[in-house]
């Protein structure tokens, strides 16, 4: 597999970076080790995103 950009971490910044790069035409892969997305941004959400 070949990608232009590899983003590690599906937090707010990672998702934003992957989306922006993809919209600009880059072939992107987004990797997350956990079973949920959110990263440090989840602390501010106070459990808003459950599931």
N, C-alpha and C positions, 0 to 999 in steps of 0.2 A: 504494500500500500504506500502510496506517495501523497504527501500533503504539503501545502505551502506553509501552513501554520499549525502548530500543535499548541493547544491551550490546556494547561493542567489546572484543574480546579473549577468546579461548576458553581462558584459563588457569584455574586452580583457582577463583579469585575470580569470574571472569566466568561460568563455568559454574554456580557456586553461586548467583550473583545471578539469572541467567536462570531457573534451575530454581525458585528460591523465588518469584520474581515470577509465573511461570507457574502454580505451584500455588495462588497467591493470586488467580488469575483474570485476570491482566494478559495482554494480547496482546504477546508478546515476540519480538524478532528478535535473534539472536546472530551477530555478525560476526567473522570471523577472516581476516586477510590471508595467513597461512601455510597450507601444505598439511597441517599437523599441529596438534593441540591440545596444550596443556600449559603454555605460558608459562614463567615463572621456576620454577614448581614442578617442571619437568622436570630442573632441575639437581640437586635432591635425590633424584630417582628413579634417577639414574645409568643412564639408558637403559632403565629397566624397561619403558617403553611404546614398543615398536618397531613401526613399521608405518605 
